[in-house]
Amino acid sequence: MRLRRAVLCAAALLPTLLLPAVIVADTIAITGGRIHTMAAAGVIEHGTVLIRDDRIVAVGADVAVPAGASIVEARGAAVTPGIFNAYTQLGLVENEDVSSTMDHASTNPNFSAGFDVQYGVNAYSTLIPIVRLRGVTRAAIFPIATRSLFAGQGALIKLDSSNDTVFGTRATLFVELGAQGAQLAGGARGAAWQTLHAALDRASAGGASKEDADAMALRAAVTGSSRLVAHVERAADILNALELRRRYPQLRLILLGASEGWMVAGRIAAAKVPVIVDSLANLPLDFETMAATQENAARLAQAGVLVAITPIYRFHAATPHNAGLVTQYAGNAVAHGMPWAEALKAITLNPAVMFGVADRLGSIEPGKSADLVVWSGDPLQLDARPEAVLIAGQRQPMVSRQTKLRDRYRLPQGATPFQYRR
């Protein structure tokens, strides 16, 4: 009898078991903010951003908030897309004085262009939470050149606390040109350009074996399936780089540095080549940056160039310890002539456009990934800080190793002597 009842119960439950599982969406509403959408809607005063799971589902001044939604009250504060650092070694370098923590360069004689940084990303880097606390939610990470002008392939990462960090693999191929590239190619710029042309010509001529990592990387760049990021500073080198677009029509070129870019801004704009600049570069530190000026970003943008702003460390290793200073650098661009909205775009939407992910990142629009920051003040001012950071719809912990140490040792507590506290 008991067996018969069990069978009947199981039979009764079977239709229910076969039904698709009901998924309850996680809904968050950011309310009452000054929303800088970076899209056609412009700035929305006292607006609401409605998020379901990892996506933005509604943006506006009259968005209905469903019952049960988690509320983030902005109270008139600025709400922006997550900040996108366009050039860094975050996740690849922990301590620049400890070689075992540095995975941003390779001297392996078996490949150069084929070196792929994605395998060296440390999702548990203590620097990622520190940078995230400055509002940075995404970054493009790069290798640096050591023995060849081809440094290798970069990746795109997100800075959330899930440790599922890399979301774009083999996104770029980095090539070092200019003075440093000349040294790597034999001591002359002509050798660097001839080396580059020869390599791209071979890649254009035919397919590449999966066993040849360099050939695969070069083939991806010359056919446009990845982007070629070229470090150049002086105006003459920039013009040589622009010729690559004519010679290889499918090439997706991005210029890095371009300290003298303002001198040939019209040519860069006409070629529709985006540029990543350091807005604080204003000194002739060498002969290829003689015309450097802090107005470079503003002049390039005014000419119609798509500009991204980020710290670029001298000798072109963007120290990850500075990766969170993107907003400060954008603010300095405003101080030197760039419109405020353009400067914000240069650290949000523009990098997303450059790296081909603007369909899901860089602006606050329905359907896009919910990467959002609520600020305590003007996000481009030094005294502003994020009140809330969301990456792919998840609120991020507002703590880092630094804040934990601060809280632990700020004031002695309890009866136990300070030196014996755990």
C-alpha positions as a printed Julia matrix, in Angstrom:
422×3 Matrix{Float64}:
  0.0    0.0     0.0
  2.78   2.42    0.93
  4.6    1.65   -2.33
  1.41   2.28   -4.33
  0.9    5.66   -2.62
  4.49   6.67   -3.37
  4.06   5.81   -7.04
  0.82   7.81   -7.22
  2.5   10.84   -5.56
  5.4   10.67   -7.97
  3.01  10.45  -10.93
  1.11  13.48   -9.68
  4.31  15.5    -9.35
  5.7   14.51  -12.77
  3.97  17.27  -14.8
  5.28  19.86  -12.34
  8.8   18.48  -12.55
  8.71  18.7   -16.33
  7.75  22.39  -16.31
 10.55  24.88  -16.9
 12.02  26.33  -13.74
 10.68  29.73  -12.74
 13.58  32.21  -12.46
 13.04  35.16  -10.18
 14.89  38.16  -11.56
 17.06  40.26   -9.29
 15.72  43.81   -9.73
 17.54  46.96   -8.65
 16.39  50.56   -9.08
 18.73  53.55   -8.84
 16.38  56.43   -8.1
 16.58  60.2    -7.97
 19.92  60.57   -9.72
 21.33  62.97  -12.29
 21.86  60.36  -14.95
 24.61  60.97  -17.51
 23.44  58.45  -20.09
 26.19  59.07  -22.69
 23.4   58.39  -25.19
 20.68  60.27  -27.1
 18.74  60.89  -23.87
 21.56  63.1   -22.61
 21.38  64.03  -18.93
 18.22  63.04  -17.06
 17.48  64.96  -13.89
 15.89  63.08  -10.97
 15.9   59.96  -13.09
 15.65  56.25  -12.43
 17.66  53.37  -13.83
 15.89  50.02  -13.58
 18.07  46.92  -13.65
 17.0   43.31  -13.96
 19.66  40.65  -13.51
 22.7   41.96  -15.4
 20.92  44.35  -17.78
 19.47  47.84  -17.81
 15.77  47.53  -18.67
 14.57  51.14  -18.35
 15.99  54.66  -17.97
 14.04  57.86  -17.52
 12.41  60.42  -15.28
  9.13  58.52  -14.96
 10.2   54.88  -14.71
  7.89  52.8   -12.52
  9.75  50.88   -9.83
  8.27  47.39   -9.31
  7.39  46.15   -5.84
 10.22  44.23   -4.2
 13.02  45.94   -6.13
 16.17  46.81   -4.23
 16.5   50.59   -4.09
 19.71  52.6    -4.43
 18.83  56.19   -3.57
 21.01  58.59   -5.53
 19.41  61.75   -4.04
 20.42  63.99   -6.92
 23.94  62.59   -7.2
 25.65  61.94  -10.52
 25.05  58.5   -12.02
 27.42  57.51  -14.81
 28.33  54.42  -16.79
 31.17  52.44  -15.25
 34.6   53.92  -15.95
 36.6   52.1   -18.66
 40.4   52.26  -18.43
 41.65  51.98  -22.0
 45.28  51.0   -21.29
 46.74  49.32  -18.23
 48.51  46.24  -16.88
 45.98  45.77  -14.09
 45.73  42.09  -13.16
 49.07  41.39  -14.81
 51.34  43.21  -12.36
 51.05  43.18   -8.58
 54.39  44.64   -7.53
 56.77  46.2   -10.05
 59.75  45.36   -7.83
 58.96  41.63   -7.65
 59.45  39.84  -10.96
 57.36  36.81   -9.96
 54.29  39.06   -9.78
 54.78  40.49  -13.28
 53.08  38.74  -16.2
 52.9   41.57  -18.71
 55.98  40.78  -20.82
 57.63  37.73  -22.39
 61.14  37.06  -23.62
 60.23  33.62  -24.96
 62.07  33.18  -28.28
 59.25  31.02  -29.69
 56.77  33.88  -30.06
 56.31  37.63  -29.7
 53.1   38.75  -31.41
 51.49  35.53  -30.23
 52.13  36.15  -26.53
 48.68  36.19  -24.9
 48.23  37.99  -21.58
 44.88  36.38  -20.73
 46.58  33.39  -19.11
 48.47  35.58  -16.67
 45.53  37.57  -15.33
 45.29  37.4   -11.54
 41.6   37.77  -10.71
 42.54  37.91   -7.03
 44.92  40.84   -7.38
 44.67  43.17   -4.39
 44.84  46.1    -6.81
 41.53  45.31   -8.52
 39.31  46.25   -5.53
 41.36  49.42   -5.02
 40.78  50.48   -8.62
 37.12  49.44   -8.47
 36.62  51.76   -5.5
 37.49  54.61   -7.86
 34.61  53.69  -10.15
 36.54  51.69  -12.76
 34.47  48.7   -13.88
 36.23  47.6   -17.11
 39.74  47.8   -18.52
 41.81  46.94  -21.55
 45.02  45.24  -20.46
 48.19  45.07  -22.54
 51.61  43.45  -22.68
 54.74  45.55  -23.12
 57.47  45.0   -25.69
 60.79  43.64  -24.46
 62.74  41.91  -27.25
 60.54  42.57  -30.31
 58.44  45.5   -31.46
 55.49  43.08  -31.21
 54.57  42.88  -27.53
 51.68  40.42  -27.85
 47.92  40.23  -27.48
 45.85  42.14  -24.94
 42.52  41.34  -23.31
 39.45  43.06  -21.87
 38.62  42.53  -18.2
 35.83  43.39  -15.79
 36.64  44.38  -12.26
 33.82  42.73  -10.34
 34.25  40.56   -7.26
 33.16  37.34   -8.99
 36.73  36.6   -10.16
 35.37  35.75  -13.62
 37.59  38.5   -14.92
 38.42  38.2   -18.64
 35.51  38.93  -20.97
 37.4   39.68  -24.19
 40.33  37.51  -25.3
 42.91  38.36  -27.96
 41.19  41.72  -28.35
 44.3   43.61  -29.44
 47.79  43.21  -30.83
 50.24  45.72  -29.36
 53.14  47.03  -31.41
 55.87  49.36  -30.12
 56.93  51.93  -32.7
 58.66  55.29  -32.4
 61.96  55.55  -30.54
 61.6   52.38  -28.48
 60.38  50.38  -31.45
 63.38  51.56  -33.4
 65.73  50.24  -30.73
 63.92  46.91  -30.65
 64.13  46.59  -34.45
 67.83  47.32  -34.78
 68.33  50.95  -33.94
 66.43  52.84  -36.64
 62.8   53.73  -37.26
 63.1   52.51  -40.82
 63.93  49.04  -39.55
 60.88  49.06  -37.28
 58.5   50.05  -40.08
 60.03  47.55  -42.51
 59.75  44.8   -39.9
 56.09  45.69  -39.32
 55.25  45.85  -43.02
 56.98  42.55  -43.74
 55.12  40.81  -40.94
 51.73  42.21  -41.97
 52.41  41.43  -45.64
 53.08  37.79  -44.77
 49.91  37.68  -42.7
 47.92  39.19  -45.58
 49.27  36.68  -48.07
 47.65  33.58  -46.62
 46.38  31.58  -43.72
 48.14  30.81  -40.5
 48.79  27.51  -38.8
 47.3   27.05  -35.34
 50.75  25.98  -34.22
 52.21  29.37  -35.17
 50.99  31.78  -32.49
 52.72  34.8   -34.05
 51.22  34.19  -37.49
 47.75  33.71  -35.99
 47.99  36.97  -34.05
 49.22  38.93  -37.06
 46.57  37.4   -39.29
 43.85  38.42  -36.8
 45.13  42.0   -36.81
 45.48  42.4   -40.57
 42.01  40.95  -41.21
 40.37  43.13  -38.56
 39.26  40.41  -36.16
 41.46  42.05  -33.51
 42.7   45.62  -33.18
 46.26  46.77  -33.78
 47.28  49.2   -31.03
 50.4   51.1   -32.08
 52.43  53.2   -29.66
 53.61  56.34  -31.44
 54.36  59.81  -30.08
 55.83  62.18  -32.66
 53.79  63.57  -35.53
 55.93  61.94  -38.25
 55.43  58.5   -36.72
 51.7   59.12  -36.44
 51.49  59.85  -40.16
 53.41  56.66  -40.93
 50.97  54.74  -38.76
 47.98  56.23  -40.58
 49.4   54.85  -43.82
 48.78  51.38  -42.43
 45.05  51.93  -42.96
 45.64  52.55  -46.67
 48.03  49.64  -47.05
 45.85  47.17  -45.1
 42.21  48.25  -45.56
 40.77  45.78  -43.03
 43.16  46.84  -40.27
 41.49  48.33  -37.17
 44.12  50.73  -35.9
 44.28  52.49  -32.52
 47.04  54.94  -31.65
 48.47  55.03  -28.14
 50.29  58.04  -26.72
 50.27  60.44  -29.68
 51.77  63.32  -27.69
 52.13  65.31  -30.92
 48.77  64.16  -32.23
 47.3   67.65  -32.12
 49.73  68.68  -34.86
 48.12  66.23  -37.31
 44.67  66.01  -35.72
 42.86  66.6   -39.01
 44.7   63.71  -40.67
 43.89  61.38  -37.75
 40.22  62.36  -37.86
 40.05  61.88  -41.64
 41.5   58.38  -41.27
 38.92  57.64  -38.53
 41.6   56.28  -36.23
 40.92  56.5   -32.47
 43.58  57.65  -30.03
 44.37  56.82  -26.39
 46.12  59.76  -24.74
 47.62  60.75  -21.42
 46.1   64.15  -20.63
 48.96  65.06  -18.28
 51.7   64.63  -20.91
 53.03  68.16  -21.33
 56.82  68.02  -21.13
 59.4   67.23  -23.85
 60.82  64.28  -21.94
 62.52  63.09  -25.13
 62.89  64.12  -28.73
 59.67  62.42  -29.86
 57.5   64.43  -27.43
 58.91  67.88  -28.12
 55.44  69.3   -28.88
 53.61  67.64  -25.99
 50.83  69.74  -24.47
 48.03  69.18  -21.99
 45.66  70.58  -24.62
 46.3   67.54  -26.81
 43.11  65.69  -25.82
 40.94  68.78  -26.31
 42.44  69.61  -29.71
 42.1   66.04  -30.95
 38.47  65.84  -29.84
 37.71  69.22  -31.41
 39.09  67.93  -34.72
 36.7   64.96  -34.56
 39.06  62.27  -33.29
 37.62  59.58  -31.03
 39.67  60.05  -27.85
 40.13  57.9   -24.75
 41.98  59.24  -21.72
 44.07  57.18  -19.31
 47.35  57.39  -17.38
 50.22  56.19  -19.57
 53.32  55.61  -17.5
 56.65  56.63  -18.97
 58.29  53.87  -21.0
 54.77  52.78  -21.67
 54.02  50.42  -18.8
 50.82  51.81  -17.36
 51.37  50.95  -13.73
 48.24  49.3   -12.34
 48.63  51.31   -9.15
 47.56  54.35  -11.19
 44.74  52.6   -13.04
 42.1   54.24  -10.86
 43.23  57.78  -11.69
 41.28  57.84  -14.95
 38.7   60.35  -13.7
 41.45  62.68  -12.44
 43.09  62.63  -15.86
 39.76  63.36  -17.52
 39.28  66.29  -15.16
 42.67  67.67  -16.18
 41.6   67.45  -19.82
 38.6   69.64  -18.92
 40.94  72.14  -17.27
 42.81  72.34  -20.58
 39.9   72.91  -22.91
 37.99  69.67  -23.34
 34.21  69.98  -22.73
 33.13  68.2   -19.56
 30.76  65.82  -21.35
 33.47  64.9   -23.88
 35.9   64.14  -21.07
 33.4   61.83  -19.38
 32.76  60.14  -22.72
 36.53  59.65  -23.11
 36.54  57.37  -20.05
 33.22  55.58  -20.61
 31.7   55.27  -24.07
 34.73  56.03  -26.25
 36.88  53.13  -24.97
 33.92  50.8   -25.47
 33.61  52.01  -29.07
 37.36  51.6   -29.68
 37.4   48.0   -28.51
 34.16  46.98  -30.21
 31.98  46.48  -27.12
 29.81  49.61  -27.3
 26.78  47.44  -28.05
 26.83  46.38  -24.39
 29.0   48.87  -22.5
 29.78  52.57  -22.17
 26.34  54.16  -21.88
 23.18  53.92  -19.79
 20.59  52.51  -22.17
 18.06  49.65  -22.06
 19.63  46.35  -23.07
 23.16  47.26  -22.03
 25.15  45.72  -19.23
 24.36  47.37  -15.9
 27.79  48.85  -15.2
 26.95  51.96  -13.18
 28.5   54.28  -10.62
 26.71  56.6    -8.19
 29.04  59.43   -7.17
 29.26  61.64   -4.11
 29.94  64.69   -6.34
 31.31  65.67   -9.73
 32.97  62.43  -10.9
 35.84  64.33  -12.54
 36.81  66.17   -9.37
 39.35  64.86   -6.88
 37.02  65.02   -3.9
 34.3   62.85   -5.46
 34.08  59.17   -4.65
 31.73  56.36   -5.65
 28.83  55.8    -3.29
 27.81  52.62   -5.14
 29.39  50.59   -7.94
 27.47  48.03   -9.99
 29.08  45.68  -12.49
 26.8   43.55  -14.67
 23.94  44.34  -12.31
 25.69  43.29   -9.11
 26.46  45.76   -6.33
 30.13  45.56   -5.54
 31.65  45.51   -2.04
 33.03  48.94   -1.22
 36.1   47.54    0.49
 39.7   46.8    -0.42
 42.78  45.61    1.39
 43.59  49.24    2.07
 40.23  50.02    3.67
 40.39  46.87    5.78
 43.83  47.79    7.07
 42.66  51.34    7.73
 39.68  50.14    9.74
 41.73  47.58   11.62
 44.47  49.88   12.8
 42.81  53.28   12.87
 41.89  53.19   16.56
 42.8   50.74   19.32
 39.7   48.97   20.6
 38.91  46.83   23.6
 40.98  45.9    26.63
 43.58  43.89   24.74
 46.79  45.88   24.21
 47.1   47.13   20.65
 50.2   45.09   19.82
 48.39  41.81   20.7
 45.19  42.41   18.78
 44.42  40.05   15.94
